[in-house]
Amino acid sequence: MVRRSVLTMFAVVATAFAIVSVMTLPVPASAITPSTTAVTSITVGSNPGAVAVSPDGSSVWVTSEYWTTVSRINTTTNIVTSITVGDFPRSVAVSPDGSSVWVTNSGSASVSRINTITNAVTSINVGTDPYGVAVSPDGSSVWVTNLTGTVSRINTTTNVVTSINVGTYPFGVAVSLDGLSVWVTNYGGDSVSRINTTTNVVTSITVGSSPYNIAVSPDGSSVWVTNSGGSTVSRINTATNAVTSINVGTYPYDIAVSPDGSSVWVTNNASDTVSRINTTTNVVTSITVGTDPYSVAVSPDGSSVWVTNSGGSTVSRINTTTNAVTSINVGSNPYNIAVSPDGSSVWVTNFGSGTVSRIIFPPQPPANVTATPGNAQASISWTAPTNTGGSPITGYTATASVGGLSCTTTTTATSCTISGMTNATTYYVSVTATNAVGISDPSVVTVTPTTTTTTADLVTPAFTG
């Protein structure tokens, strides 16, 4: 992927188709953004492009852009199943209930609907050169941009298609969280079409040059558009349709909004930067990443932003607290990126190497940690973390603050006893989980061993990270 390759690609397509109060400890970072990661390479179809993760995290779906297949990855085993769809599958989206996957086939004027139970494919005719796809929050409609100037609305109960005229070269598409509006970027018309989903009436809103990708804020108050022909992002007030222009880097391509709506993140493909926009002030911070940044995704907890650097073989991870950037090696020409709903894995399509990189992490801290005092000992128990980091837990360790006394368990055991403690001495006990990637941040409790156990001697609530 070379600099400004997105413009070239589009032209081809368009024309061809409680820590304890007395303790002073650092707050553990989210398990989604530790310093340690592990990358697994998974071979899929040639030229992997779009990627989507099922709502339950059990499957990842990848299109082979210049071919006729979609790869389904089982996230437990990393086993790949190849499913035949239409010509040149471009974009992919999963229904909110996970029952269907929708793929636009730009070379065959169709959408493939994949039944996720059986992998059976239903072909639905839409407009010419279908590209973008989005599913309504209630799953009742699927919206497809056809580069020849229409949007196809698919009724998911009947598969009946309604064609809606919009602007020139409609490309990006997003549905508001209330399902009342669909927003479409018209790449060739410097406008955005707002479709009223009750009436299918279209309102045209003028934005910047060559609008490309689009995102809706979580509260629905703003819509954000990258204007790839200039160096701006358009912010649309959804109450009034008024547009504010914000200067960013050169050739802004992809865009994502943080889960809390406080930041918008933009990849600037021709300036090797990401623009972070403060949504309260519209102030922009420029962050240098790798070569030709392309796709962007935000972790579910908002603690990290992930960027594919399509001109090389790296992904940039941005710490949203500090804006510090970590470079992670993946495959050749990393293209699109998605984070699993629980944050346990990041998935990257490597366009130039026919692979998907799965990035996993250490687990989250153990939860619900308690400590029961005994005579010169303490019994520690906990529950397994919800997020294991994408790799099974291999063991736990409980360590006391005085003397380094500890106990360990393996795999599924969730309790152990620390012996050799001094009665009437208060210990801070930290409990960590370990997987193949690394060790979690700690959950911490206090306990005071005693020869006589009373109610007052029992647990102090743990900080569980």
C-alpha positions in Angstrom: 0.0 0.0 0.0 1.7 3.2 -1.1 1.0 6.7 0.0 -2.4 8.0 -1.2 -3.2 4.4 -2.2 -6.7 4.9 -0.9 -7.5 7.4 -3.6 -6.1 5.2 -6.3 -8.1 2.2 -5.0 -11.3 4.2 -4.9 -10.8 5.4 -8.5 -10.4 1.8 -9.7 -13.5 0.7 -7.8 -15.6 3.7 -8.9 -14.8 3.2 -12.4 -14.7 -0.6 -12.6 -17.2 -1.6 -9.8 -11.8 0.0 45.9 -8.3 0.1 46.4 -7.9 0.1 50.3 -7.9 3.8 51.4 -4.7 3.6 53.4 -2.8 2.2 50.5 -0.8 4.1 47.9 -0.7 2.1 44.8 -0.9 3.0 41.1 -4.2 2.3 39.5 -3.8 -0.8 37.3 -4.1 -0.1 33.6 -6.8 -1.8 31.6 -5.9 -5.3 30.6 -6.6 -4.2 27.0 -3.6 -1.9 26.9 -0.6 -3.5 28.8 2.9 -3.2 27.6 3.0 -6.9 26.6 1.3 -8.3 23.6 1.5 -11.4 21.4 0.8 -11.5 17.7 -0.5 -14.7 16.0 -0.5 -14.8 12.1 -3.5 -16.6 10.6 -3.5 -17.4 6.9 -6.8 -16.4 5.2 -7.8 -15.6 1.6 -5.7 -13.4 -0.8 -5.9 -9.7 -0.3 -7.7 -9.6 3.0 -9.6 -6.3 3.3 -12.5 -5.7 5.6 -12.8 -7.3 9.0 -15.7 -7.6 11.5 -16.0 -9.4 14.8 -19.3 -11.1 15.9 -21.1 -9.5 18.9 -20.2 -12.5 21.1 -16.6 -12.5 19.9 -16.7 -16.1 18.7 -16.0 -15.4 15.0 -14.1 -12.9 12.9 -15.1 -12.3 9.3 -12.6 -11.2 6.6 -13.2 -10.3 2.9 -10.8 -11.2 0.1 -11.2 -8.0 -1.8 -10.2 -9.1 -5.4 -11.6 -12.6 -5.1 -14.8 -14.4 -4.3 -14.5 -15.6 -0.7 -14.9 -14.6 2.9 -12.8 -16.2 5.7 -14.5 -17.0 9.0 -12.1 -17.4 11.9 -13.1 -19.4 15.0 -11.6 -17.2 17.8 -11.2 -20.2 20.1 -9.1 -22.3 17.7 -8.1 -19.8 15.0 -9.4 -22.3 12.5 -10.4 -20.7 9.2 -13.4 -21.6 7.1 -13.6 -20.2 3.5 -17.1 -19.2 2.3 -17.8 -18.4 -1.3 -19.7 -15.2 -1.9 -19.9 -12.8 -4.9 -17.2 -11.1 -7.0 -14.8 -8.7 -5.2 -16.3 -8.7 -1.7 -15.5 -5.3 -0.2 -17.2 -4.5 3.1 -18.6 -6.7 5.9 -21.0 -6.2 8.8 -22.5 -8.5 11.4 -26.1 -8.2 12.6 -26.6 -7.1 16.2 -27.8 -10.6 17.2 -25.0 -12.3 15.4 -27.3 -14.3 13.2 -26.3 -12.9 9.8 -23.2 -11.5 8.2 -23.6 -9.1 5.3 -21.0 -8.7 2.5 -21.0 -6.2 -0.4 -19.8 -7.8 -3.7 -18.7 -4.8 -5.8 -18.1 -6.9 -8.9 -21.5 -8.6 -9.0 -24.0 -5.9 -7.9 -25.0 -8.1 -5.0 -24.9 -8.5 -1.2 -24.2 -11.9 0.3 -26.2 -12.7 3.5 -24.4 -15.5 5.4 -26.3 -17.5 8.0 -23.8 -17.8 10.9 -25.3 -21.1 12.1 -24.9 -22.9 8.8 -22.6 -20.7 6.7 -25.3 -20.8 4.0 -25.2 -17.8 1.6 -28.2 -16.0 0.1 -27.4 -13.6 -2.7 -29.4 -10.3 -2.9 -29.3 -8.1 -5.9 -28.6 -4.4 -5.1 -27.3 -1.5 -7.1 -24.1 -1.4 -9.3 -20.8 -1.3 -7.5 -22.0 -1.9 -3.9 -19.4 -0.8 -1.4 -20.2 0.3 2.2 -22.6 -1.6 4.4 -24.2 -1.0 7.8 -26.9 -2.7 9.9 -29.5 -0.8 11.9 -29.2 -1.2 15.7 -32.4 -3.2 15.8 -31.3 -5.4 12.9 -34.3 -4.7 10.8 -32.6 -3.0 7.9 -29.2 -3.2 6.1 -28.0 -0.2 4.2 -25.6 -0.5 1.2 -23.9 2.3 -0.7 -23.8 1.7 -4.5 -21.1 3.8 -6.1 -23.4 4.7 -9.1 -25.5 7.0 -6.9 -28.0 5.0 -4.8 -28.4 3.4 -1.5 -30.0 0.0 -1.2 -32.2 -0.6 1.9 -32.6 -4.3 2.6 -35.5 -5.5 4.8 -33.8 -8.3 6.8 -37.1 -10.1 7.3 -38.0 -10.4 3.6 -34.7 -9.5 1.9 -36.7 -7.0 -0.2 -34.6 -4.1 -1.5 -35.6 -0.5 -1.7 -33.4 1.8 -3.8 -32.9 5.4 -2.6 -31.2 8.1 -4.7 -28.5 10.0 -3.0 -25.4 12.0 -4.2 -22.5 11.2 -6.5 -20.3 8.2 -5.6 -21.9 7.3 -2.2 -19.2 5.6 -0.2 -19.3 5.5 3.6 -22.4 4.7 5.5 -23.4 4.8 9.2 -26.7 4.4 11.1 -27.6 6.5 14.1 -27.9 4.6 17.4 -31.6 5.4 17.6 -32.0 4.0 14.1 -33.8 7.2 12.8 -31.2 8.4 10.4 -28.7 6.9 8.0 -25.7 9.0 6.9 -23.9 8.6 3.6 -20.8 10.3 2.3 -21.0 11.3 -1.4 -17.4 11.2 -2.4 -18.0 12.8 -5.8 -20.5 15.4 -4.7 -18.9 17.0 -1.6 -22.0 16.2 0.4 -23.5 14.0 3.0 -27.0 12.5 2.5 -29.1 12.1 5.6 -31.8 9.5 5.1 -34.9 9.6 7.3 -35.5 5.9 8.0 -39.2 6.3 8.6 -39.9 8.0 5.2 -36.7 7.3 3.2 -36.6 11.1 2.5 -33.1 12.4 1.8 -31.6 15.7 3.0 -28.3 16.8 1.3 -25.7 18.5 3.5 -22.7 20.2 2.0 -19.4 19.3 3.6 -15.7 19.4 2.5 -13.9 18.0 -0.5 -14.3 14.3 -1.4 -16.0 13.1 1.8 -15.0 9.5 2.5 -15.7 7.9 5.9 -18.2 8.7 8.5 -19.0 8.1 12.2 -21.8 9.0 14.6 -21.2 10.1 18.2 -22.5 7.7 20.9 -25.1 10.2 22.0 -26.2 10.9 18.4 -25.6 14.7 18.7 -22.8 14.8 16.1 -21.8 13.1 12.8 -18.1 13.2 11.8 -16.9 13.1 8.2 -13.4 12.8 6.8 -12.9 15.1 3.7 -10.2 13.2 1.9 -9.8 15.8 -0.9 -8.6 18.4 1.6 -7.3 18.4 5.1 -10.5 18.8 7.1 -13.1 16.9 9.1 -16.7 18.1 9.0 -18.7 18.0 12.2 -22.5 17.9 11.6 -24.8 19.0 14.4 -27.6 16.4 14.0 -30.2 18.7 15.5 -29.7 21.5 13.0 -27.6 19.9 10.2 -25.1 22.8 10.7 -21.5 22.0 9.7 -18.3 22.9 11.4 -15.0 22.5 9.5 -12.0 21.3 11.5 -8.5 21.3 10.1 -6.6 18.0 10.5 -3.7 16.3 8.6 -3.3 15.6 4.9 -5.7 13.3 3.3 -7.9 12.3 6.2 -9.2 8.8 5.6 -10.8 6.8 8.5 -12.5 8.1 11.6 -13.7 6.7 14.9 -15.4 8.2 18.0 -14.4 7.1 21.6 -17.0 5.2 23.5 -17.6 8.2 25.9 -17.8 10.6 22.9 -15.0 12.8 24.3 -12.5 12.3 21.4 -12.6 11.7 17.7 -9.7 10.0 16.0 -8.7 10.5 12.3 -6.0 8.8 10.2 -4.2 11.2 7.9 -3.0 8.9 5.2 -0.6 11.3 3.5 1.0 12.9 6.6 1.7 9.8 8.8 -0.3 11.2 11.6 -3.5 10.7 13.6 -5.5 13.7 14.6 -7.2 13.6 18.0 -10.1 16.0 18.2 -11.5 17.1 21.6 -15.2 17.1 21.0 -15.9 19.7 23.6 -13.5 22.3 22.1 -12.8 20.9 18.6 -9.1 21.4 19.5 -6.8 19.0 17.5 -3.8 17.2 18.7 -1.5 15.6 16.1 0.1 12.3 16.9 2.8 10.8 14.7 2.3 7.1 13.8 3.7 4.8 11.1 3.7 5.1 7.3 0.4 5.7 5.5 -2.0 5.3 8.4 -5.2 3.8 7.1 -7.8 2.3 9.5 -8.6 3.2 13.1 -10.4 1.5 15.9 -11.0 2.4 19.6 -10.9 -0.2 22.4 -14.3 -0.8 24.1 -13.0 0.8 27.3 -11.6 3.8 25.4 -8.1 3.3 26.8 -6.3 2.7 23.5 -6.6 3.5 19.8 -5.3 1.2 17.1 -4.1 2.3 13.7 -2.9 0.3 10.7 0.1 1.7 8.9 -0.6 0.5 5.4 2.7 1.5 3.9 4.7 -0.9 6.1 4.1 -3.8 8.4 3.1 -2.2 11.8 0.1 -1.3 13.9 0.4 1.8 16.1 -1.3 1.5 19.6 -2.0 4.9 21.1 -2.5 5.2 24.9 -5.4 7.6 25.2 -4.3 8.9 28.6 -0.8 10.0 27.4 -1.0 9.8 23.6 2.1 7.7 23.7 2.5 5.4 20.7 3.7 1.8 20.7 4.6 0.1 17.4 3.6 -3.6 16.9 4.9 -5.7 14.0 2.2 -7.4 12.0 2.0 -8.6 8.4 2.6 -6.7 5.1 0.4 -3.7 4.3 -1.9 -3.8 7.3 -5.2 -2.6 6.1 -8.3 -2.8 8.3 -8.6 -3.3 12.0 -11.2 -4.4 14.6 -11.3 -4.9 18.3 -13.3 -7.7 19.9 -16.3 -6.6 21.9 -14.7 -7.6 25.2 -11.3 -6.1 24.2 -9.5 -9.4 24.5 -8.1 -9.4 20.9 -7.3 -7.0 18.1 -7.6 -8.2 14.5 -5.7 -6.8 11.6 -6.0 -7.7 7.9 -2.6 -7.7 6.1 -3.5 -7.0 2.5 -0.1 -7.7 1.1 0.6 -11.0 2.9 -2.8 -12.8 2.8 -2.9 -13.0 6.6 -4.8 -11.7 9.6 -2.8 -10.8 12.7 -4.4 -11.5 16.1 -3.0 -9.4 18.9 -3.7 -10.7 22.4 -2.7 -9.5 25.9 -2.2 -10.5 29.5 -5.5 -11.1 31.4 -7.4 -8.6 33.4 -6.9 -8.7 37.2 -8.7 -11.4 39.2 -12.1 -10.2 40.5 -13.9 -10.4 43.9 -10.7 -11.1 45.9 -11.2 -11.8 49.6 -8.8 -12.8 52.4 -9.8 -14.8 55.4 -7.4 -14.5 58.4 -6.2 -17.6 60.3 -3.5 -18.5 62.8 -0.3 -17.3 61.1 -1.9 -17.6 57.7 -4.6 -16.3 55.4 -6.8 -18.0 52.9 -7.1 -16.0 49.7 -9.9 -16.5 47.1 -11.0 -14.8 43.9 -13.0 -15.2 40.7 -11.5 -15.5 37.3 -11.3 -12.3 35.2 -14.0 -11.9 32.5 -11.3 -11.0 30.0 -8.5 -13.5 29.9 -6.6 -11.5 27.2 -7.4 -13.9 24.4 -5.4 -16.7 25.9 -6.3 -19.2 28.6 -5.3 -18.5 32.2 -2.4 -20.7 33.2 -2.3 -19.8 36.9 -2.7 -17.3 39.7 -0.3 -16.0 42.4 -1.2 -14.3 45.7 1.8 -12.4 47.2 1.9 -10.8 50.7 3.6 -7.4 51.1 5.7 -8.4 54.1 8.4 -10.9 53.5 7.3 -11.9 50.0 5.2 -14.8 51.2 3.1 -16.2 48.5 1.0 -19.1 47.2 0.2 -20.2 43.7 -2.4 -22.1 41.8 -2.7 -23.5 38.3 -5.4 -23.2 35.7 -8.9 -23.0 37.1 -8.2 -23.1 40.9 -9.4 -19.8 42.5 -8.0 -20.0 46.1 -4.9 -20.7 48.0 -3.4 -20.2 51.5 -0.4 -18.1 52.4 1.4 -19.6 55.5 4.2 -18.4 57.7 2.6 -15.0 58.4 3.0 -13.1 61.7 -0.1 -12.7 63.8 -1.4 -9.1 64.5 0.5 -7.8 61.4 -1.5 -6.3 58.6 -0.5 -7.5 55.1 -1.4 -6.2 51.7 -2.0 -9.2 49.5 -1.9 -8.8 45.7 -3.4 -11.4 43.4 -2.4 -11.7 39.7 -3.5 -13.9 36.8 -1.1 -15.3 34.2 -1.6 -16.5 30.7 0.8 -17.3 27.8 1.3 -13.6 27.1 2.1 -12.3 30.6 0.9 -11.3 34.0 -2.1 -9.2 34.9 -2.2 -6.1 37.0 -2.9 -7.0 40.7 -6.1 -7.0 42.7 -5.2 -6.1 46.3 -6.8 -6.9 49.7 -5.6 -6.4 53.3 -5.6 -9.1 56.0 -4.4 -9.4 59.6 -3.6 -13.0 60.7 -4.7 -13.8 64.3 -5.1 -16.7 66.6 -8.8 -15.7 67.2 -10.9 -15.0 64.2 -13.7 -12.5 64.6 -16.0 -10.7 62.2 -13.9 -7.6 62.4 -10.8 -9.6 61.3 -12.4 -10.5 58.0 -11.8 -9.1 54.6 -11.2 -5.6 53.5 -12.7 -5.1 50.0 -10.2 -5.6 47.2 -9.2 -3.3 44.5 -9.7 -5.4 41.4 -8.5 -3.1 38.7 
